[in-house]
Amino acid sequence: MEKLVKIQIEKLDEGGYLATSEDFEDLMAQGDTIEETLEIARDVAEKLVESYVAHGDNLALKLY
């Protein structure tokens, strides 16, 4: 099952983009383009969820 997580993309002064999420505070991803940054953010979110589940950590997200 897939859930949506709100992502904020910010252009960095030194180049590239940074993705963060208020819904998922551990999520941070950086890429050269918006598309690359979103792809990396999705991969990071999937890995974080897998890690939380594997370690029995609380996965309290505001999922939509």
N, C-alpha and C positions, 0 to 999 in steps of 0.2 A: 504494500500500500504506500502510495506517495502522498506527502503532505507539502503544502506550500509554506515557505519561510520568507518573510519580507527581508530583502537585501538592499542595503544602501551602497551605492557606488560613488566613490569620490576620486576626482582626478588629482594625482600627486604632482607637486611642484617639480620634483626631480624626474618626472616622466612616469607613465604607467598609471594604473588604477588600483584602488584598494576597495575591497568588498568587506562590509561588516553587517551584523544583524542585531537589532534590539531583541528579536525573538530568540536568538541563539547566541548568547554572549561569547561563547568560545570560538565562534566562527570568524576567521579572518583569512582573506585570500588576496594575493596581489598578482597582477598580470600586465602585459604590455598593451592589450586592447580590452575593451569592455567585454567582448565575447569570450576572450581567453580568461578573464577574471571571473566571469559567471561560471564557466566550465570548471575552473579550479575550485570555486566556492561550493559548487554542487558536490564535487569529489570530497572536499573537506567535510561537508555536512554529513555525507554518507559514512565516512570513516569515524567521525565523532559519534554518531549514533551507534555504529557497530561497537565501538570501544565502550560506550556507556552501558550498552546491553551486556557485553561480555564481562564487565566488571561489576555489574549490579548497581551502577550509579543511577541517581534520580535523573530522569529525562523529562524535566518540567519545561516544556516549550509551549509558547502560545501558537499552536498550529492552526492553520486555516484550511 
